[in-house]
Amino acid sequence: MARQGKVVIYGAGMSGLVAAIDLSRHGYRVAVHDREEGFGGGRKYNPSTHTTSIDVERTSEFIGLDLSPVFHPLVSCPFYFHETVLHPPLEVLDLHTVERGNRPTSLDSLLFTEATRLGVEFRFGSPLRREDLPKLPDNTIIACGLTPSVYEMLDLPYLRWYGWTSRGEAGFSNRSWIWLDESITEYGYLSSCNNFYFDFLFSTRHIDENTLSRYRGFILRHQGVEHHDWDYISGAVPLASPQNPRLFHHGLILCGTISGAMDPFFWFGILGALVTGKVAAMAVYDRSKAAEEFSRFNRNFARALLFKNKVWYRIRPHVNWLEWNIRLIGPERVRKMAKLYYSHFHAPFNLPGFARLGVY
Ligand SMILES: Cc1cc2nc3c(=O)[nH]c(=O)nc-3n(C[C@H](O)[C@H](O)[C@H](O)COP(=O)(O)OP(=O)(O)OC[C@H]3O[C@@H](n4cnc5c(N)ncnc54)[C@H](O)[C@@H]3O)c2cc1C
């Protein structure tokens, strides 16, 4: 294949690696810079395990790489409204677990191995800084995920989040749970695969230690699991404005979460990162097709964000009321209703959020 010139990418996470792989296959020389000293995403967040909605077959087809070895169907995911439990209809939700980081079983390892095989050049310990911005070559791709300093230097609107995390050997795999409580705006959840767990309690407000203790008490009571080591972390999400999603910005190409390709409801970011990595590469060799694809994948973003802000955040603080309603209707009947609802929304390939289902 004829050599096409050089492309620089900042961010060796999922979207940056997918973009690098696709550009290499199209004959470009690719240099990927990352502020960390090796692959596997930010050390603050990884290794970790994520739970996400993804149509593995169609996503593999779209990015041209078989993802099935690293995505594992989720086998259980109870939703707890305080003490009341709902079992969602997993059979129609396409939920999977996936590992992030640099262990051999991770998604990052799969992508990094392929990028290296294709001759992508990596420059680790090489952060993007504000003073670099005017000197970046045309078609530079920014794939820096959830890093607040990059949103600030690029003048991108973002929301700050805070969270307690715990991680380690699990003794089980492909199980998750979700816990809702009024002291946080988002939720507590566990994800597990490859015998590794990642537990995360997060909110758009600071979370005090009492809330963490309540969550720990809950997981011990309901799941018989106790995690002792917890770290407090923070980051950015591109959910501050309905205009967040953008492929082109100040002469740069964006991809992954920083491009806004995130589900505003659950904050699922995996599918958006994989898909827009490919779209960012396309923006180098077919700009108008890439713009079209980016709009198509993010077409529900504004509506989903509006739903979250105007409807869900009004209901969300009243966990007792939600609990009361679920008990009144009956958890099994709610499950059947949810299944019926989701079964009738088969959008072909939907972002943000659910891979197969036009939920919003
Ligand atoms: C704690 C946590 C839990 C999550 N849980 C889930 C979940 O369960 N399900 C789900 O679907 N999504 C989840 N997400 C979201 C999902 O992980 C992200 O949306 C997704 O990883 C983003 O992919 P990306 O390619 O955009 O960025 P990443 O994969 O995060 O990669 C960004 C890369 O940029 C690098 N970088 C950052 N700043 C610079 C800089 N200045 N210069 C150079 N390099 C830089 C980082 O080191 C990193 O390697 C979670 C996110 C976090 C933080």
The ligand as a MOL file (V3000), in Angstrom:
LIG
                    3D

  0  0  0     0  0            999 V3000
M  V30 BEGIN CTAB
M  V30 COUNTS 53 58 0 0 0
M  V30 BEGIN ATOM
M  V30 1 C -13.4550 4.8190 37.0320 0
M  V30 2 C -14.1730 4.6300 35.7280 0
M  V30 3 C -15.1280 3.6300 35.5670 0
M  V30 4 C -15.7790 3.4760 34.3670 0
M  V30 5 N -16.6960 2.4650 34.2290 0
M  V30 6 C -17.2700 2.2530 33.0170 0
M  V30 7 C -18.1280 1.1330 32.8190 0
M  V30 8 O -18.3430 0.3120 33.7050 0
M  V30 9 N -18.6820 0.9800 31.5980 0
M  V30 10 C -18.4390 1.8320 30.5450 0
M  V30 11 O -18.9550 1.6440 29.4320 0
M  V30 12 N -17.6350 2.8980 30.7250 0
M  V30 13 C -17.0380 3.1240 31.9230 0
M  V30 14 N -16.2000 4.1770 32.0920 0
M  V30 15 C -15.9670 5.0710 30.9560 0
M  V30 16 C -14.9500 4.4890 29.9920 0
M  V30 17 O -13.9000 3.8520 30.6880 0
M  V30 18 C -14.3440 5.6180 29.2050 0
M  V30 19 O -15.3980 6.3450 28.6380 0
M  V30 20 C -13.4190 5.0770 28.1180 0
M  V30 21 O -12.3870 4.3290 28.6960 0
M  V30 22 C -12.7740 6.2030 27.3840 0
M  V30 23 O -11.9410 5.6940 26.3570 0
M  V30 24 P -10.9810 6.7260 25.6490 0
M  V30 25 O -10.3370 6.0230 24.5360 0
M  V30 26 O -11.7320 7.9670 25.3430 0
M  V30 27 O -9.9360 7.1140 26.7720 0
M  V30 28 P -9.0230 6.1840 27.6920 0
M  V30 29 O -9.1440 4.7590 27.3090 0
M  V30 30 O -9.3120 6.5920 29.0760 0
M  V30 31 O -7.5690 6.6620 27.2760 0
M  V30 32 C -7.1270 7.9650 27.4470 0
M  V30 33 C -5.6160 7.9450 27.3510 0
M  V30 34 O -5.1530 9.2850 27.2780 0
M  V30 35 C -4.0110 9.4070 28.0880 0
M  V30 36 N -3.8490 10.8130 28.4580 0
M  V30 37 C -4.5800 11.5450 29.3210 0
M  V30 38 N -4.1350 12.8000 29.3620 0
M  V30 39 C -3.0900 12.8760 28.4920 0
M  V30 40 C -2.2140 13.9240 28.0910 0
M  V30 41 N -2.2990 15.1510 28.5950 0
M  V30 42 N -1.2720 13.6360 27.1650 0
M  V30 43 C -1.1390 12.3820 26.6420 0
M  V30 44 N -1.9300 11.3640 27.0180 0
M  V30 45 C -2.9040 11.6100 27.9160 0
M  V30 46 C -4.2950 8.4800 29.2580 0
M  V30 47 O -3.0920 8.1070 29.9160 0
M  V30 48 C -4.9720 7.3110 28.5680 0
M  V30 49 O -4.0360 6.3230 28.1670 0
M  V30 50 C -15.5200 4.3550 33.2930 0
M  V30 51 C -14.5590 5.3590 33.4400 0
M  V30 52 C -13.8770 5.4910 34.6540 0
M  V30 53 C -12.8350 6.5530 34.7770 0
M  V30 END ATOM
M  V30 BEGIN BOND
M  V30 1 1 1 2
M  V30 2 1 2 3
M  V30 3 2 2 52
M  V30 4 2 3 4
M  V30 5 1 4 5
M  V30 6 1 4 50
M  V30 7 2 5 6
M  V30 8 1 6 7
M  V30 9 1 6 13
M  V30 10 2 7 8
M  V30 11 1 7 9
M  V30 12 1 9 10
M  V30 13 2 10 11
M  V30 14 1 10 12
M  V30 15 2 12 13
M  V30 16 1 13 14
M  V30 17 1 14 15
M  V30 18 1 14 50
M  V30 19 1 15 16
M  V30 20 1 16 17
M  V30 21 1 16 18
M  V30 22 1 18 19
M  V30 23 1 18 20
M  V30 24 1 20 21
M  V30 25 1 20 22
M  V30 26 1 22 23
M  V30 27 1 23 24
M  V30 28 2 24 25
M  V30 29 1 24 26
M  V30 30 1 24 27
M  V30 31 1 27 28
M  V30 32 2 28 29
M  V30 33 1 28 30
M  V30 34 1 28 31
M  V30 35 1 31 32
M  V30 36 1 32 33
M  V30 37 1 33 34
M  V30 38 1 33 48
M  V30 39 1 34 35
M  V30 40 1 35 36
M  V30 41 1 35 46
M  V30 42 1 36 37
M  V30 43 1 36 45
M  V30 44 2 37 38
M  V30 45 1 38 39
M  V30 46 1 39 40
M  V30 47 2 39 45
M  V30 48 1 40 41
M  V30 49 2 40 42
M  V30 50 1 42 43
M  V30 51 2 43 44
M  V30 52 1 44 45
M  V30 53 1 46 47
M  V30 54 1 46 48
M  V30 55 1 48 49
M  V30 56 2 50 51
M  V30 57 1 51 52
M  V30 58 1 52 53
M  V30 END BOND
M  V30 END CTAB
M  END
